[in-house]
Amino acid sequence: MGFLNSNIWVIISFLAFTILVAVIASVKTKGDNLESADGYFLASRSLPGYVIAGSLLLTNLSAEQLVGLNGQSWQTNMSPSAFEVGSIFTLLFLAHYFLPRYLKMGTTTIPAMMEERFGKGVKLMFSAIIVLMYSFLNLPVILYSGSVAFVRIFNFDKLSIFNGNQFAAIAVLCVVIGIVGACYAIFGGLKAVAVSDTINGIGLLIAGFLIPFIALAVLGHEVGGSGIVDGWSYILHNEPEKLNAWSAWNSAQPNLPWPLIFTGMLFSNLYWWCTNQSFVQRSLAAKNLAEGQKGAIYCGFLKCLGPLYLIFPGIIAYHMPSIQETINSSSSPIDMAYPALIAHVVPTPIMGFFAAVLFGAILSSFNSVLNSACTMFTLDIVKDTKLGKGKNDAQLIKISKSYGTFAAIISIIISPFVMYANGITTFLNSLANFLSLPVLCTVLGVMWFRRVPKFTPYLITVIHFVVYGAFLLLKPCYPGTTEEIHYLYAMAVLFPIYLLIMFILQKVRPCEEYVVPDVGAVDLTPWKYRWHLTIIGLIVAAIFYIVFSPLVLAA
């Protein structure tokens, strides 16, 4: 039975937590200056480390990940954990290399930083593409995928008002999530988004950690035992290879081949965590470098905990006899594994809290991307046109709010119809990788290759669009098989090639060396414990991969 049909307590607990988040966010942002560009777009550069960590985590985490990654582990093994544990490496790059330079330059948006080095054309090229992608692809897909997850887990479409009409249920949820998320992003600015993300992050960690323990207890009883220990013992002694986080080099998707942990996935994650505006914007709002480094490193540790609630529940679902029929009878079993597990094991008293946390995760992804789209549209596009010429901060913020409202309305209208566009999520991920390496290489051209000519970003972008596009169209297979080569292998090969091109251009067509400016935006004193936590983080990641390998649990 769905959560709205089961018990009034579920509704009360859902509303209580959701309203609590809004109240705390309102209190925390009361009196903040939302009339200045720094105040609205960068929270007056005042965010502490724990808020940055929570906001980074929730910006990355979505309902689609909860359903998708757990579904992948249900079908394969623990190898999808690399998307979580592997993120600590790039978050450490952010803390130690990228963030000190961003804050030194007083960076507000990544394209604006590109302009100082490569000119206005490069900024406008990347800004226009990213804003369009955020507004007309990312936002509708976030609303749709989040709403679908909500419908599947809580049987929202079974309510009498929908009478089994899934489209109507998804449409209503898209409207609700879109309106609430837009209110945070448009009227509260970045700080309201970050504070709400942090609170939802705490709730998500609590609920997420509860699920595997509750599920193990239920599994233990189902297999004739008495609780968590028996459930764990059953998994450990029945197909222990499911606990292996190392997949063969030529594994088919959704497996993640082990060489990609150190190559293609690492390069892709450098884009997402170190140069993607919707992620980096939280770190750019740090009150000083030390707090920014704390946020990035703390988030790295939180990502190492991700497999507990994003991967392991899928393994439990695979071993749980009572839900196999529900999963396998679904039109998309891989997407049904996690919803079926939740519906089966979560007790009614905490179902409302879990629903509120899931709702918060969807909201977080939506309002974070919307906030970034507004920031880039206003500061990187409008401000340099006649529409923005001579406008003060208050007038620019008004334009930003108008665009945010427009983008939210458009995404709400488009989102329910995504269910009729087969493969839109895969297409979206492919599109993101069209941009990932050109953006990353351009940022490295600002910080690292300081003498490459100004046409370099255009050259890299054209080459990448042609070569990566050809890879996706040709769909090459592993030698001697019919399995398509994982797309991240393309990233593994292309990124070193682009670095070589930039190195050669710097030697044969050097321009005047670019000097990274110091605008004195914030205190740049590093966090004194950054190296201590970095070493501990690397040890934690190494231990994870040793434990979940044929050497230990997967023996």
RODO-2510 file (C-alpha; in nm, 4 decimals, decimal comma):
residues 555
     n   res          X          Y          Z
     1     m     0,0000     0,0000     0,0000
     2     g     0,1306     0,3464    -0,0875
     3     f     0,2439     0,5816     0,1827
     4     l    -0,0557     0,8126     0,1468
     5     n    -0,2996     0,5226     0,1814
     6     s    -0,1358     0,3440     0,4727
     7     n    -0,1422     0,5691     0,7769
     8     i    -0,2031     0,9299     0,8673
     9     w     0,1272     0,9181     1,0587
    10     v     0,3123     0,8753     0,7322
    11     i     0,1594     1,1952     0,5963
    12     i     0,2298     1,3839     0,9183
    13     s     0,5942     1,2750     0,9390
    14     f     0,6481     1,3587     0,5709
    15     l     0,5041     1,7086     0,6083
    16     a     0,6793     1,7682     0,9407
    17     f     1,0288     1,7022     0,8059
    18     t     0,9659     1,8866     0,4781
    19     i     0,8329     2,1952     0,6612
    20     l     1,1183     2,1763     0,9130
    21     v     1,3713     2,2023     0,6305
    22     a     1,1951     2,5093     0,4899
    23     v     1,1732     2,6785     0,8315
    24     i     1,5408     2,6205     0,9158
    25     a     1,6483     2,7424     0,5708
    26     s     1,4354     3,0543     0,6177
    27     v     1,5784     3,1257     0,9641
    28     k     1,9370     3,0690     0,8498
    29     t     1,8987     3,3098     0,5566
    30     k     1,6949     3,5750     0,7386
    31     g     1,8664     3,9115     0,7136
    32     d     2,1087     3,7969     0,4435
    33     n     2,1894     4,0449     0,1685
    34     l     2,0118     3,9123    -0,1414
    35     e     2,0357     4,2418    -0,3298
    36     s     2,4025     4,2079    -0,4227
    37     a     2,5432     3,9691    -0,6825
    38     d     2,7784     3,8071    -0,4295
    39     g     2,4974     3,7748    -0,1763
    40     y     2,2460     3,6181    -0,4149
    41     f     2,4702     3,4065    -0,6379
    42     l     2,7512     3,3202    -0,3926
    43     a     2,5829     3,3513    -0,0486
    44     s     2,8100     3,6532     0,0223
    45     r     3,1013     3,4060     0,0210
    46     s     3,0009     3,3004     0,3723
    47     l     2,9402     2,9232     0,3614
    48     p     3,1157     2,7082     0,6247
    49     g     3,2715     2,3713     0,5441
    50     y     2,9910     2,1489     0,6728
    51     v     2,7298     2,3353     0,4658
    52     i     2,9479     2,3090     0,1538
    53     a     2,9936     1,9349     0,2141
    54     g     2,6192     1,8742     0,2566
    55     s     2,5287     2,0835    -0,0454
    56     l     2,7921     1,9163    -0,2657
    57     l     2,6622     1,5746    -0,1626
    58     l     2,2952     1,6565    -0,2258
    59     t     2,3687     1,8376    -0,5532
    60     n     2,5233     1,5158    -0,6787
    61     l     2,2694     1,2793    -0,5217
    62     s     1,9272     1,2326    -0,6781
    63     a     1,6384     0,9902    -0,6631
    64     e     1,7551     0,8544    -0,9975
    65     q     2,0839     0,7528    -0,8352
    66     l     1,9086     0,5792    -0,5460
    67     v     1,7058     0,3737    -0,7905
    68     g     1,9661     0,3455    -1,0676
    69     l     2,2828     0,2520    -0,8757
    70     n     2,1016     0,0042    -0,6526
    71     g     1,9473    -0,1446    -0,9670
    72     q     2,2920    -0,1768    -1,1237
    73     s     2,4311    -0,3599    -0,8214
    74     w     2,1250    -0,5877    -0,8193
    75     q     2,2081    -0,6828    -1,1796
    76     t     2,5887    -0,6918    -1,1492
    77     n     2,7995    -0,6621    -0,8323
    78     m     2,9597    -0,3930    -0,6158
    79     s     3,1535    -0,2379    -0,9077
    80     p     2,9166     0,0632    -0,9415
    81     s     3,0611     0,1685    -0,6019
    82     a     3,3411     0,3310    -0,8005
    83     f     3,1103     0,6213    -0,8840
    84     e     3,0869     0,6918    -0,5102
    85     v     3,4199     0,5902    -0,3566
    86     g     3,6116     0,7099    -0,6639
    87     s     3,4771     1,0617    -0,6146
    88     i     3,7036     1,1156    -0,3140
    89     f     4,0057     1,1356    -0,5463
    90     t     3,8609     1,4219    -0,7503
    91     l     3,7249     1,6006    -0,4417
    92     l     4,0813     1,5970    -0,3086
    93     f     4,1946     1,7508    -0,6397
    94     l     3,9291     2,0185    -0,5864
    95     a     4,0478     2,0902    -0,2316
    96     h     4,4202     2,0987    -0,3029
    97     y     4,4537     2,2299    -0,6580
    98     f     4,1447     2,3820    -0,8165
    99     l     3,9773     2,5601    -0,5242
   100     p     4,2820     2,7651    -0,4105
   101     r     4,3111     2,9035    -0,7630
   102     y     3,9370     2,9663    -0,8018
   103     l     3,9214     3,1621    -0,4765
   104     k     4,2437     3,3483    -0,5544
   105     m     4,0876     3,4686    -0,8806
   106     g     3,7559     3,5549    -0,7133
   107     t     3,5774     3,3222    -0,9562
   108     t     3,1981     3,3560    -0,9731
   109     t     3,1352     3,1261    -1,2697
   110     i     3,3621     2,8902    -1,4604
   111     p     3,2880     3,0527    -1,8013
   112     a     3,3668     3,3982    -1,6598
   113     m     3,7079     3,2682    -1,5530
   114     m     3,7594     3,1303    -1,9045
   115     e     3,6882     3,4733    -2,0511
   116     e     3,9794     3,6341    -1,8677
   117     r     4,2182     3,3840    -2,0243
   118     f     4,0709     3,3024    -2,3657
   119     g     3,8294     3,5859    -2,4467
   120     k     3,4572     3,6529    -2,4514
   121     g     3,3837     3,4119    -2,7358
   122     v     3,4932     3,1081    -2,5333
   123     k     3,2826     3,2201    -2,2378
   124     l     2,9722     3,2715    -2,4473
   125     m     3,0194     2,9388    -2,6290
   126     f     3,0327     2,7324    -2,3110
   127     s     2,7792     2,9460    -2,1219
   128     a     2,5143     2,9210    -2,3920
   129     i     2,5549     2,5446    -2,4328
   130     i     2,5519     2,4769    -2,0581
   131     v     2,2558     2,7047    -1,9807
   132     l     2,0517     2,5469    -2,2613
   133     m     2,1457     2,1978    -2,1426
   134     y     2,0579     2,2799    -1,7809
   135     s     1,7295     2,4487    -1,8674
   136     f     1,5803     2,2232    -2,1331
   137     l     1,7408     1,8841    -2,0635
   138     n     1,8762     1,8506    -1,7093
   139     l     1,5873     2,0135    -1,5239
   140     p     1,3052     1,8204    -1,6981
   141     v     1,4925     1,4898    -1,6598
   142     i     1,5572     1,5587    -1,2884
   143     l     1,1875     1,6287    -1,2322
   144     y     1,0779     1,3266    -1,4322
   145     s     1,3255     1,0732    -1,2895
   146     g     1,2605     1,1926    -0,9341
   147     s     0,8861     1,1741    -0,9797
   148     v     0,9068     0,8263    -1,1325
   149     a     1,1127     0,7043    -0,8368
   150     f     0,8586     0,8515    -0,5972
   151     v     0,5693     0,6900    -0,7830
   152     r     0,7374     0,3487    -0,7936
   153     i     0,8410     0,3410    -0,4293
   154     f     0,5207     0,4791    -0,2786
   155     n     0,2611     0,3667    -0,5380
   156     f     0,1518     0,7274    -0,5768
   157     d    -0,0397     0,6450    -0,8947
   158     k    -0,2624     0,4021    -0,7002
   159     l    -0,4386     0,6874    -0,5213
   160     s    -0,8061     0,7103    -0,6091
   161     i    -0,7625     1,0522    -0,7714
   162     f    -0,5193     0,9017    -1,0268
   163     n    -0,6820     0,5594    -1,0614
   164     g    -0,3624     0,3997    -1,1879
   165     n    -0,2821     0,6786    -1,4352
   166     q     0,0967     0,6979    -1,4034
   167     f     0,1298     0,9983    -1,6355
   168     a    -0,1110     1,2043    -1,4204
   169     a     0,0696     1,1052    -1,0995
   170     i     0,4084     1,1953    -1,2477
   171     a     0,2747     1,5247    -1,3829
   172     v     0,1383     1,6296    -1,0425
   173     l     0,4649     1,5418    -0,8687
   174     c     0,6644     1,7325    -1,1327
   175     v     0,4541     2,0413    -1,0679
   176     v     0,4903     2,0163    -0,6889
   177     i     0,8633     1,9470    -0,6921
   178     g     0,9232     2,2117    -0,9579
   179     i     0,7367     2,4841    -0,7666
   180     v     0,8971     2,4094    -0,4291
   181     g     1,2454     2,3744    -0,5788
   182     a     1,2066     2,6961    -0,7768
   183     c     1,1079     2,8855    -0,4611
   184     y     1,4363     2,7889    -0,2953
   185     a     1,6484     2,8705    -0,6007
   186     i     1,4712     3,1881    -0,7160
   187     f     1,3730     3,3599    -0,3926
   188     g     1,6349     3,2297    -0,1507
   189     g     1,9505     3,2398    -0,3607
   190     l     2,2440     3,0043    -0,3188
   191     k     2,2494     3,0101     0,0620
   192     a     1,8891     2,8903     0,0925
   193     v     1,9701     2,6112    -0,1520
   194     a     2,2863     2,5144     0,0380
   195     v     2,1227     2,5182     0,3832
   196     s     1,8258     2,3094     0,2697
   197     d     2,0679     2,0683     0,1006
   198     t     2,2606     2,0253     0,4250
   199     i     1,9522     1,9440     0,6330
   200     n     1,8195     1,7071     0,3688
   201     g     2,1661     1,5526     0,3537
   202     i     2,1565     1,4725     0,7242
   203     g     1,8116     1,3184     0,6828
   204     l     1,9243     1,1213     0,3794
   205     l     2,2244     0,9769     0,5614
   206     i     2,0065     0,8714     0,8566
   207     a     1,7419     0,7123     0,6336
   208     g     1,9954     0,5699     0,3920
   209     f     2,1940     0,3995     0,6679
   210     l     1,8773     0,2537     0,8199
   211     i     1,7714     0,0768     0,4992
   212     p     2,0495    -0,1865     0,4728
   213     f     2,0224    -0,2786     0,8417
   214     i     1,6434    -0,3088     0,8288
   215     a     1,6681    -0,5037     0,5018
   216     l     1,9327    -0,7403     0,6431
   217     a     1,7099    -0,8077     0,9443
   218     v     1,4134    -0,8868     0,7177
   219     l     1,6312    -1,1071     0,4960
   220     g     1,7599    -1,2929     0,8024
   221     h     1,4052    -1,3819     0,9062
   222     e     1,3060    -1,4808     0,5523
   223     v     1,5906    -1,7326     0,5213
   224     g     1,5146    -1,8956     0,8552
   225     g     1,7438    -1,6898     1,0781
   226     s     1,6775    -1,4328     1,3453
   227     g     1,8061    -1,0970     1,2227
   228     i     2,0865    -0,8858     1,0788
   229     v     2,3710    -1,1308     1,1427
   230     d     2,1874    -1,4159     0,9698
   231     g     2,0962    -1,1902     0,6785
   232     w     2,4601    -1,0889     0,6323
   233     s     2,5754    -1,4503     0,6671
   234     y     2,3306    -1,5561     0,3948
   235     i     2,4691    -1,2967     0,1505
   236     l     2,8273    -1,3851     0,2409
   237     h     2,7800    -1,7558     0,1683
   238     n     2,5470    -1,7346    -0,1337
   239     e     2,7101    -1,5946    -0,4479
   240     p     2,9826    -1,3980    -0,2652
   241     e     3,1007    -1,2756    -0,6059
   242     k     2,8169    -1,0201    -0,5825
   243     l     3,0351    -0,8459    -0,3218
   244     n     3,3191    -0,7927    -0,5700
   245     a     3,3904    -0,4278    -0,6565
   246     w     3,6401    -0,5258    -0,9290
   247     s     3,4858    -0,6080    -1,2675
   248     a     3,6852    -0,7494    -1,5594
   249     w     3,8454    -0,5002    -1,7981
   250     n     3,6000    -0,5958    -2,0750
   251     s     3,2833    -0,6118    -1,8661
   252     a     2,9590    -0,4990    -2,0256
   253     q     2,7644    -0,2070    -1,8849
   254     p     2,6333    -0,1471    -1,6215
   255     n     2,9513    -0,3069    -1,4819
   256     l     3,2392    -0,0644    -1,4389
   257     p     3,5622    -0,2275    -1,5673
   258     w     3,8381    -0,1922    -1,3085
   259     p     4,0899     0,0042    -1,5265
   260     l     3,8354     0,2870    -1,5540
   261     i     3,8499     0,3516    -1,1796
   262     f     4,1944     0,5067    -1,2350
   263     t     4,1458     0,6489    -1,5862
   264     g     3,8188     0,7294    -1,7656
   265     m     3,6018     0,7650    -1,4585
   266     l     3,8685     0,9733    -1,2854
   267     f     3,8903     1,2103    -1,5845
   268     s     3,5108     1,2379    -1,6090
   269     n     3,4849     1,3049    -1,2353
   270     l     3,7450     1,5820    -1,2639
   271     y     3,4938     1,7621    -1,4831
   272     w     3,1969     1,6999    -1,2554
   273     w     3,3554     1,7809    -0,9195
   274     c     3,6187     2,0369    -1,0203
   275     t     3,4801     2,2319    -1,3186
   276     n     3,1015     2,1768    -1,3362
   277     q     2,9266     2,4999    -1,2347
   278     s     2,6381     2,3427    -1,0413
   279     f     2,8871     2,1568    -0,8183
   280     v     3,1734     2,4052    -0,7930
   281     q     2,9468     2,6995    -0,7119
   282     r     2,9060     2,5700    -0,3551
   283     s     3,2830     2,5763    -0,3008
   284     l     3,3149     2,9196    -0,4623
   285     a     3,0829     3,0521    -0,1888
   286     a     3,3200     2,9449     0,0925
   287     k     3,3974     3,2099     0,3530
   288     n     3,7677     3,1282     0,3116
   289     l     3,9946     2,8664     0,1571
   290     a     4,0115     2,6597     0,4768
   291     e     3,6324     2,6215     0,4915
   292     g     3,6180     2,5392     0,1200
   293     q     3,8807     2,2687     0,1651
   294     k     3,6936     2,1282     0,4645
   295     g     3,3754     2,1087     0,2576
   296     a     3,5397     1,9256    -0,0324
   297     i     3,7279     1,6783     0,1895
   298     y     3,4275     1,6145     0,4180
   299     c     3,2188     1,5456     0,1080
   300     g     3,4830     1,2966    -0,0065
   301     f     3,4372     1,0999     0,3148
   302     l     3,0583     1,1147     0,2758
   303     k     3,0928     0,9764    -0,0772
   304     c     3,2920     0,6823     0,0634
   305     l     2,9838     0,5986     0,2695
   306     g     2,7672     0,6061    -0,0451
   307     p     2,7891     0,2317    -0,1236
   308     l     2,6106     0,1561     0,2040
   309     y     2,2833     0,3115     0,0824
   310     l     2,3379     0,3445    -0,2952
   311     i     2,4876     0,0035    -0,3776
   312     f     2,4502    -0,2520    -0,0988
   313     p     2,0657    -0,2418    -0,0810
   314     g     2,0656    -0,3655    -0,4410
   315     i     2,2753    -0,6666    -0,3337
   316     i     2,0266    -0,7368    -0,0532
   317     a     1,7359    -0,7081    -0,2976
   318     y     1,9026    -0,9669    -0,5208
   319     h     1,9115    -1,2182    -0,2338
   320     m     1,5636    -1,1487    -0,0897
   321     p     1,3235    -1,4251    -0,2063
   322     s     0,9976    -1,2442    -0,1287
   323     i     1,0441    -0,9591    -0,3763
   324     q     1,1904    -1,1433    -0,6769
   325     e     0,8522    -1,1925    -0,8416
   326     t     0,7701    -0,8216    -0,8018
   327     i     1,1050    -0,7220    -0,9520
   328     n     1,1121    -0,9696    -1,2388
   329     s     0,7505    -0,9058    -1,3400
   330     s     0,8278    -0,5349    -1,3890
   331     s     0,8798    -0,3984    -1,7394
   332     s     1,2187    -0,2689    -1,6148
   333     p     1,3465    -0,5032    -1,3399
   334     i     1,6705    -0,3102    -1,2879
   335     d     1,4669     0,0012    -1,1994
   336     m     1,2297    -0,1927    -0,9748
   337     a     1,4866    -0,3567    -0,7418
   338     y     1,5227    -0,0645    -0,4998
   339     p     1,1549     0,0450    -0,4959
   340     a     1,0472    -0,3157    -0,4298
   341     l     1,2961    -0,3439    -0,1434
   342     i     1,1834    -0,0164     0,0168
   343     a     0,8132    -0,1013    -0,0115
   344     h     0,8820    -0,4416     0,1457
   345     v     1,1115    -0,3599     0,4387
   346     v     1,0489    -0,0012     0,5550
   347     p     0,8021     0,0074     0,8465
   348     t     0,5077     0,2459     0,8280
   349     p     0,6208     0,4724     1,1179
   350     i     0,9352     0,5827     0,9301
   351     m     0,8000     0,5660     0,5748
   352     g     0,6913     0,9291     0,5916
   353     f     1,0385     1,0372     0,7004
   354     f     1,1940     0,8343     0,4186
   355     a     0,9512     0,9918     0,1710
   356     a     1,0471     1,3401     0,2953
   357     v     1,4178     1,2618     0,2575
   358     l     1,3670     1,1291    -0,0949
   359     f     1,1599     1,4384    -0,1774
   360     g     1,4472     1,6514    -0,0442
   361     a     1,7018     1,4688    -0,2616
   362     i     1,4914     1,5399    -0,5712
   363     l     1,4467     1,9030    -0,4662
   364     s     1,8178     1,9432    -0,4083
   365     s     1,9161     1,8303    -0,7567
   366     f     1,6492     2,0504    -0,9144
   367     n     1,7100     2,3719    -0,7223
   368     s     2,0895     2,3395    -0,7479
   369     v     2,0863     2,3100    -1,1273
   370     l     1,8239     2,5865    -1,1572
   371     n     2,0323     2,8173    -0,9366
   372     s     2,3417     2,7543    -1,1488
   373     a     2,1475     2,8097    -1,4720
   374     c     2,0233     3,1467    -1,3391
   375     t     2,3738     3,2445    -1,2288
   376     m     2,5352     3,1661    -1,5631
   377     f     2,2511     3,3165    -1,7685
   378     t     2,2708     3,6432    -1,5756
   379     l     2,6431     3,6882    -1,5136
   380     d     2,7877     3,5207    -1,8239
   381     i     2,5343     3,6024    -2,0941
   382     v     2,2962     3,8885    -2,0061
   383     k     2,5501     4,1074    -1,8277
   384     d     2,7567     4,1394    -2,1483
   385     t     2,4617     4,2228    -2,3747
   386     k     2,2554     4,5384    -2,4233
   387     l     1,9930     4,3917    -2,1915
   388     g     2,2389     4,3932    -1,9019
   389     k     2,4435     4,6991    -1,9902
   390     g     2,4452     4,9525    -1,7092
   391     k     2,2300     4,7366    -1,4815
   392     n     2,3139     4,7323    -1,1098
   393     d     2,3174     4,4184    -0,8954
   394     a     1,9529     4,4489    -0,7901
   395     q     1,8398     4,4782    -1,1521
   396     l     2,0541     4,1804    -1,2575
   397     i     1,9076     3,9706    -0,9751
   398     k     1,5588     4,0631    -1,0959
   399     i     1,6530     3,9381    -1,4443
   400     s     1,7906     3,6211    -1,2878
   401     k     1,4644     3,5587    -1,1003
   402     s     1,2645     3,6142    -1,4195
   403     y     1,4783     3,3646    -1,6075
   404     g     1,4563     3,1180    -1,3203
   405     t     1,0781     3,1400    -1,3278
   406     f     1,0758     3,0872    -1,7045
   407     a     1,3150     2,7898    -1,6869
   408     a     1,1170     2,6312    -1,4024
   409     i     0,7864     2,6639    -1,5907
   410     i     0,9341     2,5204    -1,9106
   411     s     1,0920     2,2279    -1,7251
   412     i     0,7657     2,1517    -1,5441
   413     i     0,5777     2,1494    -1,8752
   414     i     0,8348     1,9272    -2,0510
   415     s     0,9117     1,6851    -1,7663
   416     p     0,6046     1,4525    -1,7708
   417     f     0,6480     1,3933    -2,1443
   418     v     1,0006     1,2588    -2,0912
   419     m     0,8339     0,9210    -2,0253
   420     y     0,7524     0,9048    -2,3999
   421     a     1,1075     0,9852    -2,5082
   422     n     1,2908     0,6539    -2,4835
   423     g     1,6542     0,6815    -2,3843
   424     i     1,6467     1,0509    -2,2905
   425     t     1,8545     0,9927    -1,9763
   426     t     2,1219     0,8053    -2,1727
   427     f     2,1195     1,0828    -2,4304
   428     l     2,1602     1,3412    -2,1531
   429     n     2,4593     1,1573    -2,0049
   430     s     2,6175     1,1340    -2,3492
   431     l     2,5638     1,5057    -2,4027
   432     a     2,7337     1,5835    -2,0713
   433     n     3,0393     1,3899    -2,1869
   434     f     3,0445     1,5915    -2,5074
   435     l     3,1158     1,8904    -2,2832
   436     s     3,3195     1,7350    -2,0039
   437     l     3,6676     1,7169    -2,1543
   438     p     3,6523     2,0482    -2,3485
   439     v     3,5491     2,2308    -2,0291
   440     l     3,8110     2,0518    -1,8190
   441     c     4,0877     2,1212    -2,0727
   442     t     3,9893     2,4874    -2,0972
   443     v     4,0095     2,5254    -1,7188
   444     l     4,3498     2,3554    -1,7210
   445     g     4,4487     2,6034    -1,9913
   446     v     4,3818     2,8790    -1,7373
   447     m     4,5697     2,7178    -1,4497
   448     w     4,8241     2,4795    -1,5976
   449     f     4,8953     2,5456    -1,9675
   450     r     4,9332     2,9216    -1,9313
   451     r     5,0964     2,9783    -2,2713
   452     v     4,8609     2,7871    -2,5019
   453     p     4,7091     3,0072    -2,7766
   454     k     4,3601     3,1487    -2,7334
   455     f     4,2101     2,9296    -3,0067
   456     t     4,2899     2,6118    -2,8082
   457     p     3,9419     2,5680    -2,6490
   458     y     3,7764     2,5852    -2,9921
   459     l     4,0191     2,3294    -3,1342
   460     i     3,9740     2,0841    -2,8444
   461     t     3,5958     2,1239    -2,8558
   462     v     3,5736     2,0547    -3,2303
   463     i     3,8056     1,7528    -3,2104
   464     h     3,6148     1,6107    -2,9128
   465     f     3,2729     1,6563    -3,0717
   466     v     3,3893     1,4774    -3,3871
   467     v     3,5869     1,1931    -3,2256
   468     y     3,3582     1,1241    -2,9294
   469     g     3,0523     1,1559    -3,1518
   470     a     3,2016     0,9006    -3,3913
   471     f     3,2684     0,6666    -3,0972
   472     l     2,9034     0,6813    -2,9884
   473     l     2,7774     0,6297    -3,3437
   474     l     3,0101     0,3426    -3,4347
   475     k     2,9671     0,1629    -3,0986
   476     p     3,2899    -0,0390    -3,1135
   477     c     3,2998    -0,3708    -2,9259
   478     y     3,5593    -0,5384    -2,7080
   479     p     3,7935    -0,7639    -2,9122
   480     g     3,6341    -1,1011    -2,9833
   481     t     3,2969    -1,0098    -2,8318
   482     t     2,9709    -0,8351    -2,9191
   483     e     2,9765    -0,6228    -2,6027
   484     e     3,0083    -0,2492    -2,6623
   485     i     3,3173    -0,0820    -2,5203
   486     h     3,2356     0,1240    -2,2115
   487     y     3,2045     0,4932    -2,3015
   488     l     3,4492     0,5876    -2,0255
   489     y     3,7251     0,4114    -2,2189
   490     a     3,6847     0,6916    -2,4728
   491     m     3,7476     0,9415    -2,1915
   492     a     4,0521     0,7394    -2,0840
   493     v     4,2090     0,7664    -2,4301
   494     l     4,1003     1,1160    -2,5349
   495     f     4,1992     1,3131    -2,2264
   496     p     4,5739     1,2271    -2,2467
   497     i     4,5623     1,3078    -2,6194
   498     y     4,4161     1,6522    -2,5479
   499     l     4,6812     1,7167    -2,2829
   500     l     4,9479     1,6233    -2,5390
   501     i     4,7916     1,8611    -2,7959
   502     m     4,7957     2,1451    -2,5419
   503     f     5,1559     2,0685    -2,4471
   504     i     5,2647     2,0776    -2,8144
   505     l     5,0699     2,3996    -2,8852
   506     q     5,2320     2,5619    -2,5845
   507     k     5,5713     2,4811    -2,7343
   508     v     5,5108     2,5614    -3,1035
   509     r     5,2559     2,8474    -3,0746
   510     p     5,3171     3,0008    -2,7314
   511     c     5,1360     3,3170    -2,6363
   512     e     5,2204     3,5586    -2,3561
   513     e     5,2100     3,3721    -2,0252
   514     y     4,8860     3,4185    -1,8355
   515     v     4,9317     3,5196    -1,4721
   516     v     4,6607     3,4030    -1,2338
   517     p     4,5409     3,7207    -1,0565
   518     d     4,4868     3,7519    -0,6828
   519     v     4,1790     3,9668    -0,6225
   520     g     4,1781     3,9226    -0,2442
   521     a     3,8207     3,7923    -0,2360
   522     v     3,8727     3,5701     0,0703
   523     d     4,1438     3,4575     0,3105
   524     l     4,3586     3,2002     0,1281
   525     t     4,5177     3,0404     0,4355
   526     p     4,4897     2,6618     0,3811
   527     w     4,3258     2,4309     0,6326
   528     k     4,6038     2,2985     0,8542
   529     y     4,4583     1,9469     0,8759
   530     r     4,4001     1,9062     0,5027
   531     w     4,6891     1,6620     0,4463
   532     h     4,6034     1,4552     0,7529
   533     l     4,2457     1,4021     0,6288
   534     t     4,3676     1,3455     0,2724
   535     i     4,5883     1,0544     0,3788
   536     i     4,3083     0,9062     0,5907
   537     g     4,0661     0,9416     0,2969
   538     l     4,2994     0,7590     0,0596
   539     i     4,3445     0,4812     0,3165
   540     v     3,9659     0,4490     0,3545
   541     a     3,9236     0,4146    -0,0231
   542     a     4,2033     0,1549    -0,0409
   543     i     4,0511    -0,0463     0,2442
   544     f     3,7129    -0,0454     0,0694
   545     y     3,8596    -0,1927    -0,2489
   546     i     4,0584    -0,4530    -0,0565
   547     v     3,7583    -0,5632     0,1510
   548     f     3,5220    -0,5831    -0,1472
   549     s     3,7537    -0,7950    -0,3589
   550     p     3,8276    -1,1659    -0,4160
   551     l     4,0960    -1,1276    -0,1494
   552     v     3,8358    -1,0854     0,1269
   553     l     3,4552    -1,0789     0,1016
   554     a     3,4212    -1,1870    -0,2626
   555     a     3,6439    -1,4927    -0,2163
***
